[in-house]
Structures are given as structure tokens and as C-alpha cells.
Amino acid sequence: MTRVLVTGAGGASGIAVIRALTSAGHHAIGVDADPCAAGLSLAAEAHVIPTADSTAFVDAIVTVVDKTRPEVLVGTVSEEIGALHEIHGDLTDRDVATWLPPTDAVAVCIDKWKFARVPRDAGIPTPATGLGDTHGVDGPWVVKPQFGRGSRDVYLVDDPMELAWACRRTPEPIVQSRATGREFTVDVLVDHTGQVAACVPRWRLETKAGISTKGETFADASVDDVVARTVDTIGLRGVANLQGFHDDHGVCVVEVNPRFSGGLPLALAAGADLVGEFLRGALGQPLRPERLEYRAGVRMTRFFDERFDG
């Protein structure tokens, strides 16, 4: 049994990680800024802390660590990773292992304007993107915040006359050509050398508030190739999830999140023990490829009670 501190216990990814840890017999310690966060009730121990943008966040994390003595810390909120890097020394001194992605890689993922350019400059297909305008960006469009999460303040625009309205309603807007084809998400684990150890793609059959609630795993070499090129270009390590579209012209990457995905239960049900192998990687143990294999054709039919077919 490993004692594991999980941040962001109220988010879909935090809940999924806590459930996975608990089912594997580990001791999950959940923290979140919301005292009503669902993951807090699922964890063996729970603590309420400030949000990552608070000056009290890092002190609160260290205080919880001192109280609960975890062996591993798992961050499930992208915006917290920079602050967690700041206390890496404090965590190490307390024998708490982490596996955080590099801060420069996280900066690329969080800034959607930067992300639109970095993979594109490496020859990886991404949607045409404008910063606050449609110069060189063909419609139909997606208007979204340069810094944002999920589907908040995201607008689909078909009529050019509505673009100005959507941009006014969106904080620091970027404008993208809307990608075509089938939408997918890939759960990824990148080892310490930068090699992709696990790549589990799934079609997004249904989404709610930007989170995949129904999906089906699949296998596609062209997706695997783009995933490997993308995480290498960004410089990611550890866990991540990539979102994109696949049509007759190939694969288009929309964004990458440097954390576990909300649809993680499907990857786990398909056989890829991403959480267990992440713990091994954080503790400096070698990853086991056989534990990261998955079955294509496994379908998640209900997210919240985790019912699967296949």
C-alpha cells in the first residue's frame, strides 16, 4: 500500500485517480479548494486547501504533507504544477516523490495561443489560429480563451457577423478554424527518457462541459505517431492527455493537458494501468510495458458509475 496525496480532488481526473488508487488498495489523500468536492468523500483522508493562485497554496500543501505523510504526490490540475515545482525541494526533504512535467512544457500546454504555434512549427497539424481576430483563419470557427479550462467561454461560430460578439464575451480570445472529423482523446504516459510508454486513444462519443462522458478505445498507427511527435516537441514527461480530430486528411491536434484525463476510467478498464505505472515512475521504479497494454473496442457507456462494454 502506498500513501498518495491527490490534488484537485473535485475534478473528473482527480476523482478518477482517487477511485483507481482506492480500488488498488492504496491510501488516497484528497485535497481541493472546494469543501464539497466529490473526491474528498471518496478519499481515505481529505483536506481543504486554497486554490493554486493563492499565496497560501504552497504552505497549505506542505502543511497537509506534514500531517498525512504521503509517499507520492499526484497533481491533477495543470495550473497547480508551477507551484508544486516551487516546493519540489520541500517535498523531497519530506521523502515525497513526484513526477511533474517540465514547467516550460506546461507553459506551452496552458497557453492555447502558444500551443497552436509550437506543434505547427514542428510540422504537426493544428487548426489555423488567430489571436483575437480571424486573419488567415477560415471559418467555421471556435472562439476560446487563451487561458482556460474545459468548455467555459468557448463558442462555436458559423456566421462571420457573430465573431465580434463571441470575442467580446471571451477573455483574451483566440479564434481557430473548427477541426473536422471524429474527435478523440489519448491518455499518454511518457517515461523519463521521453519515450511514449502508453498511448490509449478513444473516440469521444459524448462530451459534457468539455469532459468525455462516453467513449470507445481504438487503435490507429497514425494517431500513435502524431502523439509521439507532439509530446516530444513539447518536452512532456509523465502523464498527459491529447485531444484532436481524425478525418480523411489525417490527424489534427487541438490541445494537450499535462495531467490525467477525466476519461481515465476507460483507459483503466481497457487494461492500461496508467495510475499504477505512474506511481512506479514517480518512485523511480522501471515501468512495465505489459501493464500498459490495452484492448481496442472497449466502450464507456456511463462515466459517473463507470459502466463498460467490450
C-alpha positions in Angstrom: 0.0 0.0 0.0 1.3 3.4 -1.0 0.1 6.7 0.6 -0.7 9.1 -2.2 -1.7 12.8 -2.0 -4.0 13.7 -4.9 -4.7 17.4 -5.7 -7.8 18.6 -7.5 -10.0 16.0 -5.8 -13.1 17.7 -7.1 -12.2 17.4 -10.8 -13.1 14.5 -13.0 -9.4 13.4 -13.3 -8.9 13.7 -9.5 -11.9 11.6 -8.8 -10.8 9.0 -11.3 -7.3 8.8 -9.8 -8.6 8.5 -6.2 -11.0 5.7 -7.3 -8.2 3.9 -9.1 -5.9 4.2 -6.1 -8.5 3.0 -3.7 -9.5 0.0 -5.8 -5.8 -1.0 -6.0 -5.5 -0.9 -2.2 -3.6 2.4 -1.8 -4.3 5.1 0.8 -5.6 8.1 -1.1 -5.4 11.6 0.5 -7.6 14.1 -1.4 -7.2 17.9 -1.3 -9.3 20.5 -3.0 -10.3 24.1 -2.6 -14.0 23.2 -2.6 -15.1 21.6 0.7 -17.9 19.9 -1.2 -15.6 18.3 -3.8 -16.8 14.8 -4.6 -13.3 13.3 -4.4 -12.9 14.4 -0.8 -15.6 11.9 0.2 -14.0 9.1 -1.8 -10.5 9.5 -0.3 -9.3 7.9 2.9 -8.3 11.4 4.1 -9.5 14.8 3.0 -8.2 18.3 3.4 -9.4 21.7 2.1 -6.7 24.0 0.7 -6.6 27.3 -1.1 -6.6 27.5 -4.9 -3.2 27.4 -6.8 -3.4 31.2 -7.5 -3.4 31.9 -3.7 -0.1 32.8 -2.0 -1.2 30.4 0.7 -1.4 27.4 -1.6 2.2 26.1 -1.3 2.2 26.5 2.5 -1.1 24.6 2.7 0.3 21.7 0.6 3.3 21.4 2.9 1.1 21.5 5.9 -1.0 18.7 4.6 2.1 16.7 3.7 3.4 17.1 7.3 0.1 15.9 8.7 -0.6 13.0 6.4 2.9 11.8 5.4 2.3 10.7 1.8 4.9 8.8 -0.2 3.8 10.2 -3.6 2.0 13.4 -4.7 -0.1 13.4 -7.8 -1.2 16.7 -9.2 -4.4 16.6 -11.4 -4.7 20.4 -12.1 -2.5 21.9 -14.8 -2.4 25.3 -13.2 -1.0 23.9 -9.9 2.1 22.3 -11.5 4.2 25.5 -11.4 3.5 26.0 -7.7 4.3 22.3 -7.0 7.6 22.8 -8.7 8.4 25.6 -6.3 8.2 23.2 -3.3 9.8 20.3 -5.0 12.8 20.6 -2.6 10.4 20.7 0.4 8.7 17.6 -0.8 11.9 15.8 -1.5 13.2 16.7 2.0 10.0 15.0 3.4 10.5 11.9 1.2 7.5 12.7 -1.0 8.0 11.6 -4.6 6.6 13.5 -7.6 6.6 13.1 -11.3 5.9 16.6 -12.6 6.2 17.6 -16.2 8.8 20.4 -17.0 7.5 23.9 -16.4 8.3 25.0 -19.9 6.2 22.1 -21.3 3.3 23.0 -19.0 3.5 26.7 -20.2 3.0 25.5 -23.8 0.0 23.4 -22.8 -1.7 26.0 -20.7 -1.3 28.9 -23.2 -3.5 27.9 -26.2 -2.0 30.6 -28.4 1.5 29.3 -27.8 0.3 25.7 -28.2 -1.2 26.5 -31.6 2.2 27.6 -32.8 4.7 25.2 -31.2 3.4 21.9 -32.7 2.7 23.7 -36.0 6.3 24.9 -36.3 7.4 21.3 -35.9 5.2 20.2 -38.7 2.4 18.8 -36.6 -1.1 19.7 -37.9 -3.0 22.1 -35.7 -6.0 24.3 -36.5 -5.3 27.7 -38.1 -5.4 30.2 -35.2 -5.6 33.9 -34.7 -5.0 35.9 -31.6 -8.3 37.9 -31.2 -9.0 38.1 -34.9 -9.6 35.9 -38.0 -6.6 37.0 -40.1 -5.7 33.9 -42.0 -8.3 31.8 -40.2 -11.1 30.3 -42.3 -14.5 29.5 -40.8 -16.5 28.0 -39.3 -14.7 29.0 -36.1 -14.1 28.2 -32.5 -13.6 31.2 -30.1 -12.0 30.2 -26.8 -9.9 31.9 -24.0 -6.1 31.9 -24.5 -6.0 30.6 -20.9 -9.0 28.4 -20.0 -10.2 25.0 -18.9 -12.9 22.7 -20.3 -15.7 24.3 -22.3 -16.0 27.5 -20.3 -16.3 30.6 -22.5 -16.0 28.5 -25.7 -18.2 29.5 -28.6 -18.8 27.8 -31.9 -19.4 30.4 -34.6 -20.7 29.9 -38.1 -21.8 33.4 -39.0 -18.9 36.0 -39.5 -21.3 38.6 -38.1 -21.2 36.8 -34.7 -17.4 36.7 -34.4 -17.1 40.1 -32.8 -19.8 39.2 -30.3 -18.1 35.9 -29.3 -14.7 37.7 -29.0 -16.2 40.3 -26.7 -17.6 37.6 -24.4 -14.4 35.6 -24.2 -11.5 36.7 -22.0 -8.2 37.0 -24.1 -9.8 35.3 -27.1 -8.2 33.2 -29.7 -10.0 32.3 -32.9 -9.5 28.9 -34.6 -10.7 27.1 -37.7 -13.0 24.4 -36.5 -11.4 21.0 -36.9 -13.3 18.3 -38.9 -13.6 14.6 -38.5 -14.1 12.4 -35.5 -13.0 13.8 -32.1 -10.6 11.7 -29.9 -8.6 11.9 -26.7 -5.4 10.0 -26.0 -4.2 9.0 -22.5 -0.5 9.1 -22.6 2.4 8.1 -20.3 5.9 9.4 -21.2 8.8 7.7 -19.5 11.8 9.6 -18.0 13.7 9.3 -21.3 10.9 11.0 -23.3 9.7 7.7 -24.9 5.9 7.1 -25.0 5.3 4.2 -22.7 1.5 4.2 -23.0 -0.8 5.6 -25.7 -4.5 4.8 -25.3 -6.7 6.6 -27.8 -10.5 6.8 -27.5 -13.2 8.3 -29.6 -15.2 11.0 -27.8 -18.7 9.7 -28.4 -20.3 12.2 -26.0 -19.0 15.2 -24.0 -20.4 17.3 -21.2 -18.7 20.6 -20.1 -15.6 19.6 -22.1 -15.3 16.2 -20.4 -15.7 12.9 -22.3 -18.7 11.0 -20.8 -19.0 8.3 -23.4 -16.1 6.9 -25.4 -14.6 3.9 -27.1 -10.9 2.8 -27.3 -9.4 2.3 -30.7 -6.0 1.6 -32.3 -4.5 3.7 -35.1 -0.9 3.9 -36.0 -1.2 7.5 -37.5 -2.6 8.7 -34.1 0.2 7.0 -32.2 2.8 8.7 -34.5 1.3 12.2 -34.0 1.1 11.6 -30.3 4.7 10.7 -30.1 5.8 13.6 -32.2 3.7 16.1 -30.2 4.8 15.1 -26.7 8.4 15.0 -27.9 8.1 18.5 -29.4 6.6 19.9 -26.2 9.0 18.1 -24.0 6.5 16.4 -21.8 7.3 13.7 -19.2 4.9 11.7 -17.0 1.2 11.7 -17.7 -0.7 13.7 -20.2 -3.8 13.7 -22.4 -4.0 14.8 -26.0 -7.1 15.9 -27.9 -7.6 16.0 -31.6 -9.6 15.1 -34.7 -9.2 12.5 -37.3 -10.6 12.7 -40.9 -9.7 11.6 -44.4 -6.8 14.1 -44.4 -5.2 12.8 -41.3 -4.8 13.8 -37.7 -5.2 17.3 -36.3 -4.0 18.1 -32.7 -6.2 20.6 -30.8 -4.6 20.6 -27.3 -2.6 18.7 -24.7 -3.2 18.7 -21.0 -0.2 17.8 -18.8 -2.3 15.7 -16.4 -4.6 12.7 -16.1 -7.7 13.0 -18.2 -11.3 13.0 -16.9 -11.9 9.9 -19.1 -9.2 7.9 -17.4 -11.6 5.2 -16.2 -12.0 4.0 -19.8 -8.2 3.6 -20.3 -8.1 1.7 -17.0 -11.0 -0.6 -17.9 -9.3 -1.3 -21.3 -6.3 -2.7 -19.4 -3.8 0.1 -19.2 -2.8 0.6 -15.6 -1.8 4.2 -16.0 -2.1 5.1 -12.3 -0.2 2.1 -11.0 2.7 2.6 -13.5 2.7 6.4 -12.8 3.3 5.6 -9.2 6.2 3.3 -10.1 7.7 6.1 -12.3 7.3 8.6 -9.6 9.1 6.3 -7.1 11.9 5.7 -9.6 11.0 2.2 -10.5 11.0 0.9 -14.1 7.7 1.0 -16.0 6.3 -2.4 -17.0 5.2 -2.3 -20.7 2.9 -5.3 -20.2 0.9 -3.4 -17.7 0.3 -0.5 -20.1 -1.2 -2.6 -23.0 -4.9 -2.0 -23.7 -7.8 -3.5 -25.6 -9.4 -1.6 -28.5 -13.2 -1.6 -28.8 -13.9 -1.1 -25.0 -16.7 1.4 -24.7 -17.5 3.6 -21.7 -21.3 4.0 -21.6 -21.7 5.9 -18.4 -18.9 7.9 -16.8 -20.1 8.5 -13.3 -20.9 4.9 -12.4 -18.2 3.6 -14.8 -20.1 1.0 -16.9 -18.2 -0.6 -19.7 -18.8 -2.9 -22.7 -16.2 -4.9 -24.5 
